[in-house]
Amino acid sequence: IYICIYTIMKRVKKEIINRDEFYAKYLKLINVILPKPLTQREIDVLSEFMKLKGDIVSLDRFGTQCRKIVRNKLGFKHASNIDNYIKYFKDKGILVINTNNILELNPRLFVPNSENTVELTFLFQIYDN
């Protein structure tokens, strides 16, 4: 017997946080539904990339200059450390190459800086065997 149950929940939690804190929290929340979940360190690294602002980011958020900024911020001694994380993100589908051949955050995960409110909704379709 196949039974579908749709349950609609009320808002569980509403929180006001600054943008720098938001990215790590956002990644932790969506991590539970990613096909290939991120490690805590990957969340830390990716959230640093997401925090970057300015012209450099609009051109190439995951380019050499941005990698250097994140590497210094996190205290990595070698460029290869960040390069390894970039490879992991590509392998997990977190980063994709856009039509301009530039590496970017998967559009399904991207939150524009212009957004001041983000609401996440999880919909589970539950059935009995």
matplotlib code that plots the C-alpha trace (Angstrom):
import matplotlib.pyplot as plt

x = [0.0, 1.3, 0.2, 1.2, 1.0, 1.5, 2.1, 2.3, 4.2, 4.0, 7.1, 9.4, 11.9, 12.4, 15.8, 17.4, 21.2, 23.9, 24.8, 28.3, 26.7, 23.9, 26.0, 27.4, 23.9, 22.3, 24.8, 24.3, 20.5, 20.6, 23.4, 20.9, 19.2, 22.3, 23.0, 26.6, 26.7, 29.5, 31.9, 32.0, 35.3, 33.8, 30.9, 33.5, 35.4, 32.4, 30.7, 33.9, 33.6, 29.9, 30.8, 33.1, 31.8, 32.7, 33.8, 36.2, 33.4, 31.1, 33.8, 35.0, 34.0, 36.2, 39.1, 42.7, 42.3, 39.3, 41.0, 43.9, 41.6, 39.8, 43.1, 44.5, 41.3, 41.3, 45.0, 45.9, 49.6, 49.4, 47.2, 46.7, 44.5, 41.9, 42.3, 41.4, 38.3, 37.3, 37.7, 35.5, 32.8, 32.9, 32.7, 29.7, 27.9, 28.2, 30.2, 29.4, 30.9, 28.6, 28.1, 31.1, 33.3, 33.6, 33.2, 30.2, 28.0, 25.3, 22.3, 20.0, 22.1, 22.9, 21.5, 21.9, 23.3, 20.2, 18.1, 17.2, 14.9, 15.4, 12.8, 13.6, 10.8, 11.3, 8.6, 8.7, 6.5, 6.1, 4.8, 4.5, 6.0]
y = [0.0, 3.4, 6.3, 9.9, 12.1, 15.9, 17.7, 21.5, 22.9, 26.3, 28.5, 26.8, 29.5, 33.1, 34.7, 38.0, 37.7, 39.7, 38.6, 37.3, 34.8, 34.0, 32.1, 29.4, 28.9, 28.7, 26.1, 24.0, 24.0, 23.1, 20.6, 18.0, 17.8, 17.9, 14.7, 14.9, 16.7, 19.2, 18.7, 21.4, 22.6, 22.8, 24.9, 27.2, 27.6, 28.1, 30.6, 32.7, 32.8, 33.7, 36.6, 38.3, 41.6, 44.1, 44.2, 41.4, 39.1, 40.1, 39.3, 35.9, 34.9, 31.8, 33.2, 33.5, 36.8, 35.7, 32.4, 34.3, 36.4, 33.3, 31.5, 34.3, 34.7, 31.0, 30.8, 28.3, 28.3, 26.9, 27.8, 24.0, 23.9, 26.2, 24.5, 21.2, 22.6, 24.1, 20.6, 19.1, 21.7, 21.0, 17.2, 17.7, 20.0, 23.0, 24.9, 24.9, 26.5, 29.2, 30.1, 32.6, 29.6, 31.1, 29.0, 30.1, 28.9, 26.6, 28.9, 26.6, 27.5, 31.1, 33.9, 37.3, 40.1, 42.1, 39.5, 40.5, 37.6, 34.0, 31.4, 27.7, 25.2, 21.4, 19.3, 15.6, 13.1, 10.2, 6.8, 3.4, 0.3]
z = [0.0, -1.0, 1.2, 0.7, 3.7, 3.3, 6.5, 6.6, 9.5, 11.0, 11.1, 13.6, 14.1, 13.0, 13.6, 12.9, 12.3, 10.5, 7.0, 8.0, 10.5, 8.0, 5.5, 7.8, 9.4, 5.9, 4.7, 7.9, 7.3, 3.6, 4.2, 5.6, 2.2, -0.1, -2.0, -1.0, 2.4, 3.3, 6.2, 8.9, 7.5, 4.0, 5.4, 7.0, 3.8, 1.5, 3.9, 3.7, -0.1, 0.3, 2.6, 0.1, -1.3, -4.0, -7.6, -7.3, -6.3, -9.1, -11.6, -10.2, -6.6, -6.8, -8.8, -7.6, -5.8, -3.8, -3.0, -1.6, 0.6, 2.0, 2.4, 4.5, 6.5, 7.4, 8.0, 5.3, 4.5, 0.9, -2.1, -2.6, 0.5, -1.0, -4.4, -2.8, -1.3, -4.7, -6.2, -3.4, -4.0, -7.8, -7.1, -4.8, -7.3, -5.0, -7.6, -11.3, -14.4, -15.9, -19.5, -19.3, -18.2, -14.7, -11.6, -9.5, -6.7, -7.9, -8.6, -6.6, -3.5, -4.2, -2.0, -3.6, -1.4, -2.1, -0.2, 3.3, 4.1, 3.4, 4.1, 3.8, 3.4, 3.5, 1.9, 2.7, 1.0, 3.4, 2.5, 4.2, 2.6]

ax = plt.figure().add_subplot(projection="3d")
ax.plot(x, y, z, "-o")
ax.set_aspect("equal")
plt.show()
